[in-house]
Amino acid sequence: MMERSQTARDIFFEEADEHLTILESGLLQLEDNDSDVAKTELIDKLFRSAHTLKGAAALLKFNAISEISHELENLLESYKADTIVITAPLLDAMLSSLDTMRNLLQMTHLPDYEQTAVLFGLQACQMLQAAQSGDQQEIVENSSDSTRQFSNSVKVGVDKIDQMMNLLGEMTITKTHLLDQLRSFEPMKDEIDFARERLLVEVASFADHYEYTNPEEKRAEDSESIVADFEELEFDRYDELNLFSRKLQEISNDINEAVGSICQFFCQVSVDVEAIDRMTTEMKERISEIRTLPVDELYQRFKRSIRNLSHSANKPVELRFSGGETRLGRTIIDGLFDPLLHVLRNAVAHGIEEPEHRVAAGKPATGVIKISTLRRGNYATITIADDGGGIQFQSIRAKAIALGWIDEDDDLEQQEYIDMIFRAGFSTKDETDAISGRGVGMDVVLDRLSDLNGTIEVKTEVGKGTEFILSIPLSLIIINVIQFRLGKQLFVLPSSLIEEIHEIGSLQIVDEQVMHHGECYRIVDLNKKFNLPAIDDVRQCVVFVRSLGARIGMLVEEIVSQEDTVIRPFGKLLADMPCFSGTSVSGGGAVRLVVNPTRLLQVVDKVNLDVTGASIPEVEVLSSHKQRVPRVLVVDDSLSVRKYASMILENNGIDYLTATNGVEALALLDDEAVDLILTDLEMPIMHGYELLTEIKRRTKLRNIPVAVITSRSGAQHQEKAFNLGAVSYLVKPFDEDALLDLIREHTLFSI
């Protein structure tokens, strides 16, 4: 109560300052305006401000300000009736009274305010009365320039706040992209650290071994072995020289220092990005709070509606509220009015019994409808509960049979009957009336809630009443979501709609159902429903959600991330798109569809859907080798070549691995299966010819096609590669089409 009183005072101070400004500006205009019509309009405007200020001040017990405003109101009314003339002394007195009221507004915090206000108010009223009667007395001018202090609050249009929130939404997307980039750098940083340590060890070992040694003494007897048929200029030999050893050691020391500086720099960048993340989150909360309103302002609008409905239905109904101080976004409050009012109409029409029936059942004649609000994290739960007779399942069953939805011998669970009331065209009333919603069904309520990313759950007990539990986000601007992948496409789902996420290996799915925490959940394979062939044979996760009281587990391939994002609703062209409630843009600029579990549940039994919303026939699951994409191993000691080839492969949906030399490639092949190997020839440790020889020797690897990509274009180099088992030979620089044609030819995949 104390907080509400302070809020009312703050609003009054802001409003009073606005009215005093209008009065001051208007009184000054009276001196310069000769038009009678303009004067009449101006006096009306001033009179309204004085009257409003008087009433507001009296309501909050600022009696001195109310009395001065009342005196001004009388003067303006007399002037409008042509019973007085506003002379210069009277105008000065009126302006002085405005300054007095401003001073009183600034003095409310003083301990002796009451006594001071009475004295100031009395003096101002006497001054106005004396000026009106023509008695000359000294008017003390309180210069507004020197004494006026502005309120610590300002009025800001909702559109400006929305613009700030939209800008904050763009910042959030950029922040998410920055965080993604930072996470991708972590393995790179580890790789740099590992390479640095390895470089230091190798250089130190090399220096110890060769710095003061004659290179001829260390030449290996088998140095010509596999490449003996090449001249020195035709194939590079990695000879060691004394001077080179010393220079290499100096270079490695410089690299070590540079890498250390880079690591320190990126560590600081990580700290700064985390700070930006915290500040963005706090700014989102602060700005969101600015554009929120107490939900009590929404509830007060229902009082008269329920009063009229109660009289129309001849049912005495009492409406009770709790949790009205919970704040929701302005857009949310505006969007909630119609669905909440419809639920209340149904409570009066279908829930609350006739007074005589209530008394016969041992209930008070007056029915009670309670609206309670509770905040849970970024969501608010609104519960509308009545103490009526509960949902009459026999009436629902009879109507469903009449509509042809079920047969006489069908045996349904209670939840299935509850789901029916949210279907389009369903109503147990044979004739429409204003009480139950003029023929508009609960499907409209469900659709409005879906637009708000909200859900609804129904609980009922025959003879005791019904509860409608709505879960609504506090704001629609920025939503926390879970990003998941189906095939190659990304989707998002508001995290507040998710109960739990489990790996599929920990669950026992039987006939598309699974028991979880003692309750049965229906499993929905989103790859199949959206007609998106899975890349992997085994789905990775089940996302458990609850919608309309029903429990479903959405089967997805991979949970990618959790992030804050901006959800944009569909335009009119896509407004009826099933299963989705809008789009979201990732930090990298990718557009993702927002899955709506409520709408998904409505269509899950009808037809399978592709992501455009068009119905499609059932299709057989493709065999695994057609679903899978090719996997290519790129072996090259040049980082630029590896990056260039990797970009081409990634852009064409091809999975890839990379290695810097033959030894590293063989280590990867021990654990990973690939469809094609692309290798350079001239590499340290193990060059391309040695790699070809080793692959041909190993039974496990000999069937993997190997293509050579090198800058050596001579016939002798090509012949050597083909003799060792290479299936193709590509000369650098190569273009994208040539590489893709090579992959198509030797993997038989459609790219």
HELIX and SHEET records of a PDB file:
HELIX    1   1 MET A    2  ASP A   32  1                                  31    
HELIX    2   2 ASP A   36  LEU A   59  1                                  24    
HELIX    3   3 ASN A   63  LYS A   80  1                                  18    
HELIX    4   4 ALA A   88  GLN A  106  1                                  19    
HELIX    5   5 TYR A  113  SER A  133  1                                  21    
HELIX    6   6 SER A  144  THR A  147  1                                   4    
HELIX    7   7 VAL A  158  TYR A  210  1                                  53    
HELIX    8   8 PRO A  215  LYS A  218  5                                   4    
HELIX    9   9 SER A  225  VAL A  227  5                                   3    
HELIX   10  10 ASN A  242  ILE A  290  1                                  49    
HELIX   11  11 ASP A  296  ALA A  313  1                                  18    
HELIX   12  12 ARG A  330  ASN A  346  1                                  17    
HELIX   13  13 ALA A  347  GLY A  351  3                                   5    
HELIX   14  14 PRO A  355  ALA A  360  1                                   6    
HELIX   15  15 PHE A  393  ALA A  402  1                                  10    
HELIX   16  16 GLN A  414  MET A  420  1                                   7    
HELIX   17  17 MET A  442  ASP A  451  1                                  10    
HELIX   18  18 SER A  495  LEU A  497  5                                   3    
HELIX   19  19 ILE A  504  SER A  506  5                                   3    
HELIX   20  20 LEU A  526  LYS A  529  1                                   4    
HELIX   21  21 LYS A  572  LEU A  574  5                                   3    
HELIX   22  22 PRO A  597  VAL A  603  1                                   7    
HELIX   23  23 SER A  624  GLN A  627  1                                   4    
HELIX   24  24 LEU A  639  ASN A  651  1                                  13    
HELIX   25  25 GLY A  662  ASP A  671  1                                  10    
HELIX   26  26 GLY A  688  ARG A  697  1                                  10    
HELIX   27  27 ALA A  715  ASN A  723  1                                   9    
HELIX   28  28 GLU A  736  THR A  747  1                                  12    
SHEET    1   A 2 THR A 292  PRO A 294  0                                        
SHEET    2   A 2 ARG A 327  GLY A 329 -1                                        
SHEET    1   B 5 VAL A 317  SER A 322  0                                        
SHEET    2   B 5 GLY A 367  ARG A 376  1                                        
SHEET    3   B 5 TYR A 379  ASP A 386 -1                                        
SHEET    4   B 5 GLY A 465  PRO A 473 -1                                        
SHEET    5   B 5 THR A 455  GLU A 461 -1                                        
SHEET    1   C 6 ILE A 478  LEU A 486  0                                        
SHEET    2   C 6 GLN A 489  PRO A 494 -1                                        
SHEET    3   C 6 VAL A 591  VAL A 595  1                                        
SHEET    4   C 6 PHE A 580  VAL A 585 -1                                        
SHEET    5   C 6 GLU A 558  ARG A 568 -1                                        
SHEET    6   C 6 ILE A 478  LEU A 486 -1                                        
SHEET    1   D 5 ILE A 498  GLU A 503  0                                        
SHEET    2   D 5 CYS A 541  SER A 547 -1                                        
SHEET    3   D 5 ALA A 550  VAL A 556 -1                                        
SHEET    4   D 5 GLU A 519  ASP A 525  1                                        
SHEET    5   D 5 GLN A 513  HIS A 516 -1                                        
SHEET    1   E 2 ASN A 608  LEU A 609  0                                        
SHEET    2   E 2 SER A 615  ILE A 616 -1                                        
SHEET    1   F 5 ASP A 655  ALA A 659  0                                        
SHEET    2   F 5 ARG A 631  VAL A 635  1                                        
SHEET    3   F 5 LEU A 676  THR A 679  1                                        
SHEET    4   F 5 VAL A 706  THR A 710  1                                        
SHEET    5   F 5 SER A 728  VAL A 731  1                                        
END                                                                             
